[in-house]
Amino acid sequence: MNSLTILPITLKNLILKGEYNKAENVLFNEVTKHPSKEVYSIAEDFYNILLSKSDDELIKNNFSKCEIYQGLKDIKNIIEKSKLTKF
């Protein structure tokens, strides 16, 4: 198994534990090491799961919808700056 296989599983596990910020840190670590369309797709899935949460659930776990949109934008910028992939 490679890190792209394990990453979605790790993120979903952390979401189930309510550790949204930790999951986001793992995601950013991975995108920094391996910027790619595949990681961007995983990021989209991650943030879509968080978008399905209520505002109360997000706040309870120290997160917000604003952070979701900003996180996805930041990941896209990291990938674009890597010059490996253009969207």
C-alpha positions in Angstrom: 0.0 0.0 0.0 1.1 3.5 -0.7 0.3 6.8 1.1 -2.4 7.6 -1.4 -4.2 4.4 -0.6 -3.9 4.9 3.1 -4.7 8.7 3.2 -8.5 8.5 2.6 -8.8 5.8 5.3 -6.7 7.9 7.8 -8.8 11.0 7.1 -12.1 9.2 7.5 -10.9 7.6 10.8 -9.9 11.0 12.1 -13.2 12.5 11.1 -15.0 9.8 13.0 -13.0 10.7 16.0 -13.9 14.4 15.6 -10.3 15.3 14.9 -10.9 17.5 11.9 -7.9 19.7 12.4 -5.6 16.8 12.8 -7.0 15.3 9.6 -6.5 18.5 7.8 -2.9 18.6 9.0 -2.3 15.1 7.7 -3.8 16.1 4.4 -1.6 19.2 4.0 1.4 17.2 4.9 0.6 14.7 2.1 -0.1 17.4 -0.5 3.1 19.2 0.4 5.1 15.9 -0.1 3.1 14.6 -3.1 1.2 17.4 -4.9 -1.0 15.8 -7.5 -4.5 15.6 -8.9 -5.0 12.4 -6.9 -4.4 14.2 -3.6 -6.6 17.0 -4.7 -9.4 14.5 -5.4 -8.9 13.1 -1.9 -9.0 16.6 -0.5 -12.3 17.2 -2.3 -13.8 14.1 -0.7 -12.5 15.1 2.7 -13.9 18.6 2.6 -17.2 17.3 1.1 -17.6 15.0 4.1 -17.0 18.0 6.4 -19.4 20.1 4.4 -22.1 17.5 5.2 -21.6 18.2 8.9 -23.9 20.7 10.6 -22.4 24.0 11.7 -22.8 22.9 15.3 -20.9 19.7 14.7 -18.1 21.7 13.0 -17.9 24.2 15.8 -17.9 21.4 18.4 -14.8 20.1 16.7 -13.1 23.5 16.3 -13.8 23.8 12.6 -15.9 26.0 10.3 -17.3 26.0 6.7 -15.0 29.0 6.0 -12.0 26.7 6.9 -13.3 24.1 4.5 -13.4 26.5 1.5 -10.1 28.0 2.4 -8.4 24.6 2.9 -9.5 23.4 -0.5 -8.3 26.7 -2.1 -4.9 26.4 -0.3 -4.4 22.8 -1.4 -5.2 23.8 -5.0 -2.6 26.6 -4.8 0.1 24.2 -3.4 -0.5 21.8 -6.3 -0.4 24.6 -8.9 2.8 26.0 -7.4 4.4 22.6 -7.6 4.3 23.0 -11.4 3.6 19.3 -11.6 -0.1 19.8 -12.3 -2.2 22.6 -13.7 -5.9 22.8 -13.1 
